[in-house]
Amino acid sequence: MRVYKSRWFERFARKEGIADSVLWDAVIRAELGQIDAELGGDVIKQRIAREGQGRSKGYRTIILFRRGVKAFFVFGFAKSQMANVDQQRSPAVQRGRETRSGVDREATGGAD
């Protein structure tokens, strides 16, 4: 399993003090089938804990996820900043789909 972070997500995680071990925990839970929300097209939402608090009061992450292959963290937000993710209109989900499209094209050498 390979785990990646977008530049945007890397800055977000650094600013919020989210350790890589917490991200790995989210990926392991997804591998075990404990996915908080499937948003379609290999895009999932996983909750991660804020230090000293549980997952319910922590962060939400949008991950491009293929079981056993890769996890690509593309977006994150604190629950206190955004109540939920609207699957159709959310910039987070749209960013995930655009990133996934670019990653897929890159993996296939640009062929659609």
Rosetta silent file (secondary structure, phi, psi, omega in degrees, C-alpha in Angstrom):
SEQUENCE: MRVYKSRWFERFARKEGIADSVLWDAVIRAELGQIDAELGGDVIKQRIAREGQGRSKGYRTIILFRRGVKAFFVFGFAKSQMANVDQQRSPAVQRGRETRSGVDREATGGAD
SCORE:     score description
SCORE:     0.000 S_00000001
   1 L     0.000  128.513  176.886    0.000    0.000    0.000 S_00000001
   2 E  -106.715  138.085 -179.892    1.334    3.408   -1.019 S_00000001
   3 E  -122.748  129.728 -178.099    0.149    6.559    0.761 S_00000001
   4 E  -125.540  161.176  173.576    0.471   10.028   -0.784 S_00000001
   5 E  -132.717  136.688  173.601   -0.456   13.593    0.183 S_00000001
   6 L   -70.534  163.155  177.664   -1.240   16.460   -2.166 S_00000001
   7 H   -58.523  -43.993 -179.998    0.715   19.675   -1.629 S_00000001
   8 H   -59.487  -46.745 -178.198   -2.413   21.336   -0.308 S_00000001
   9 H   -66.437  -37.274  177.805   -3.044   18.496    2.138 S_00000001
  10 H   -58.501  -45.192  177.822    0.622   18.465    3.239 S_00000001
  11 H   -64.016  -43.994  178.740    0.362   22.158    4.199 S_00000001
  12 H   -58.233  -49.370 -177.944   -2.981   21.562    5.939 S_00000001
  13 H   -62.950  -41.371  179.207   -1.595   18.619    7.961 S_00000001
  14 H   -64.078  -45.702 -179.597    1.534   20.541    8.938 S_00000001
  15 H   -61.995  -39.759 -177.392   -0.486   23.607   10.011 S_00000001
  16 H   -86.656   -6.630  179.360   -2.900   21.488   12.066 S_00000001
  17 L    72.601   34.487 -179.844   -0.157   19.308   13.556 S_00000001
  18 L   -88.366  118.391 -177.901   -1.515   16.053   12.107 S_00000001
  19 L   -77.733  151.278  177.324    1.118   13.325   12.342 S_00000001
  20 H   -58.813  -31.622  179.707    1.684   10.804    9.548 S_00000001
  21 H   -63.197  -32.244  177.721    0.885    8.019   12.032 S_00000001
  22 H   -69.931  -38.143  177.843   -2.662    9.390   12.354 S_00000001
  23 H   -66.579  -41.191  177.357   -3.036    9.331    8.566 S_00000001
  24 H   -60.106  -39.739  178.108   -1.758    5.744    8.473 S_00000001
  25 H   -58.955  -42.315  178.820   -4.395    4.836   11.067 S_00000001
  26 H   -63.661  -39.790  179.288   -7.107    6.221    8.758 S_00000001
  27 H   -67.523  -42.889  179.048   -5.723    4.198    5.833 S_00000001
  28 H   -61.604  -42.712  177.438   -5.541    1.009    7.914 S_00000001
  29 H   -61.486  -39.285  177.838   -9.169    1.468    9.004 S_00000001
  30 H   -65.673  -41.044  177.484  -10.167    1.906    5.351 S_00000001
  31 H   -59.313  -35.080  179.749   -8.228   -1.230    4.399 S_00000001
  32 L   -82.538    2.671  178.604  -10.212   -3.117    7.042 S_00000001
  33 L    89.080    6.247 -179.837  -13.461   -1.841    5.526 S_00000001
  34 L   -91.793   68.828 -177.854  -14.105    0.773    8.217 S_00000001
  35 L   -95.759  129.382 -177.996  -14.832    3.618    5.797 S_00000001
  36 L   -69.435  -39.604  176.966  -16.758    6.576    7.218 S_00000001
  37 E  -158.493  133.125  173.257  -18.329    7.542    3.869 S_00000001
  38 E   -97.382  121.297 -175.109  -17.951    6.402    0.276 S_00000001
  39 E  -100.283    3.131  177.281  -18.368    9.412   -2.005 S_00000001
  40 E    95.114  148.438  175.702  -18.169    7.491   -5.286 S_00000001
  41 L    61.634   42.339 -179.533  -15.436    6.896   -7.834 S_00000001
  42 L    64.994   21.820  177.237  -12.823    5.638   -5.340 S_00000001
  43 E  -107.756  125.546  179.178  -13.280    8.804   -3.250 S_00000001
  44 E  -126.518  161.904  173.207  -13.848    8.267    0.483 S_00000001
  45 E  -115.899  129.258  176.754  -14.192   10.412    3.586 S_00000001
  46 E  -125.302  140.187  174.201  -12.358    9.333    6.748 S_00000001
  47 E   -88.865  140.556  174.031  -12.448   10.936   10.171 S_00000001
  48 E  -128.064  148.958 -174.527   -9.158   11.413   11.982 S_00000001
  49 L   -75.881  143.841  169.452   -8.681   12.317   15.614 S_00000001
  50 L   -85.900  142.563 -177.097   -7.565   15.684   16.839 S_00000001
  51 L   -55.407  127.390  179.041   -4.789   15.321   19.419 S_00000001
  52 L    84.282   -1.275  179.421   -6.324   14.839   22.872 S_00000001
  53 L  -134.833  171.727  179.563   -9.825   14.337   21.441 S_00000001
  54 L   -86.784  179.688  179.549  -11.636   11.623   19.559 S_00000001
  55 H   -65.608  -31.541 -176.234  -12.395   11.270   15.862 S_00000001
  56 H   -64.769  -26.414  179.136  -15.895   12.726   16.267 S_00000001
  57 H  -106.720   11.005 -174.129  -14.452   16.148   17.191 S_00000001
  58 L   -95.051 -129.422 -174.118  -11.441   15.936   14.916 S_00000001
  59 E  -113.128  158.776  172.836  -10.822   16.318   11.204 S_00000001
  60 E  -115.464  137.292  179.143  -12.440   15.020    8.051 S_00000001
  61 E  -125.346  145.642  173.698  -10.261   13.934    5.157 S_00000001
  62 E  -105.556  125.995 -174.186  -11.043   13.220    1.528 S_00000001
  63 E  -128.712  133.517  168.077   -8.968   10.338    0.202 S_00000001
  64 E   -83.800  118.651 -166.766   -8.628    8.781   -3.236 S_00000001
  65 E  -133.417  126.335  170.241   -8.535    5.160   -2.176 S_00000001
  66 E  -124.055  114.062 -176.880   -7.925    1.828   -3.884 S_00000001
  67 L   -51.491  126.401  177.049   -7.853   -1.055   -1.432 S_00000001
  68 L    78.031   -3.714 -175.663   -4.409   -2.661   -1.332 S_00000001
  69 L  -116.620  -64.248 -176.147   -2.947   -0.258   -3.902 S_00000001
  70 E  -156.413  157.873  172.366   -2.884    3.417   -2.867 S_00000001
  71 E  -135.836  129.042 -176.234   -4.366    6.146   -0.735 S_00000001
  72 E  -125.652  105.466  179.053   -4.029    9.779   -1.803 S_00000001
  73 E   -75.137  119.669 -176.120   -5.000   12.426    0.777 S_00000001
  74 E  -115.699  -22.609 -176.361   -6.312   15.403   -1.194 S_00000001
  75 E  -154.662  147.882  176.705   -8.392   17.511    1.212 S_00000001
  76 E  -149.386  154.394  177.545   -8.978   17.958    4.923 S_00000001
  77 E  -157.733  152.668  175.203  -10.993   20.162    7.223 S_00000001
  78 E   -78.349  142.042  179.648  -11.844   20.500   10.886 S_00000001
  79 L   -57.197  -34.447 -179.214  -15.360   19.461   11.772 S_00000001
  80 L   -67.335  -19.570 -179.334  -15.798   22.850   13.436 S_00000001
  81 L   -88.812  -33.881 -174.383  -15.115   24.595   10.088 S_00000001
  82 L  -143.253  124.340 -174.499  -17.421   22.598    7.833 S_00000001
  83 L   -66.743  -44.980 -176.848  -20.351   20.515    9.032 S_00000001
  84 L  -158.327  176.436 -179.469  -20.363   17.929    6.254 S_00000001
  85 L  -111.803  119.156  174.451  -19.407   17.240    2.647 S_00000001
  86 L   -80.368  118.079 -171.960  -22.099   17.547   -0.015 S_00000001
  87 L   -60.015  -31.742 -175.411  -21.219   14.784   -2.455 S_00000001
  88 L   -89.026  -40.170 -171.607  -22.348   16.645   -5.583 S_00000001
  89 L  -106.819   -3.497 -173.347  -21.297   20.268   -4.985 S_00000001
  90 L   -68.382  130.835  173.582  -18.382   20.028   -2.604 S_00000001
  91 H   -61.358  -31.552 -179.991  -15.104   21.598   -3.736 S_00000001
  92 H   -64.513  -46.835 -179.644  -13.368   18.870   -1.714 S_00000001
  93 H   -67.987  -40.734  178.491  -15.015   16.053   -3.651 S_00000001
  94 H   -62.364  -42.540  177.819  -14.514   17.886   -6.946 S_00000001
  95 H   -61.420  -40.189  178.122  -10.820   18.426   -6.114 S_00000001
  96 H   -63.221  -43.175  179.583  -10.531   14.719   -5.334 S_00000001
  97 H   -67.051  -39.550  178.150  -12.101   13.709   -8.629 S_00000001
  98 H   -65.211  -43.005  178.771   -9.890   16.125  -10.588 S_00000001
  99 H   -63.530  -43.333  179.421   -6.786   14.844   -8.817 S_00000001
 100 H   -59.790  -42.770  179.158   -7.853   11.257   -9.429 S_00000001
 101 H   -60.673  -44.340  178.575   -8.322   12.015  -13.111 S_00000001
 102 H   -66.286  -39.667  178.539   -4.825   13.504  -13.314 S_00000001
 103 H   -65.666  -41.900  178.952   -3.285   10.613  -11.379 S_00000001
 104 H   -63.519  -42.931  179.138   -5.041    8.077  -13.646 S_00000001
 105 H   -63.734  -41.533  179.548   -3.831    9.858  -16.819 S_00000001
 106 H   -64.107  -39.506 -179.194   -0.294   10.007  -15.457 S_00000001
 107 H   -69.077  -27.756 -178.887   -0.343    6.291  -14.596 S_00000001
 108 L   -99.712    8.660  178.677   -1.541    5.354  -18.093 S_00000001
 109 L    75.901   24.935  176.867    0.891    7.643  -19.905 S_00000001
 110 L    92.941   -6.536  179.632   -1.738   10.241  -20.823 S_00000001
 111 L   -76.937  138.301  176.416   -4.165    7.878  -22.567 S_00000001
 112 L  -101.243    0.000    0.000   -7.847    8.350  -21.758 S_00000001
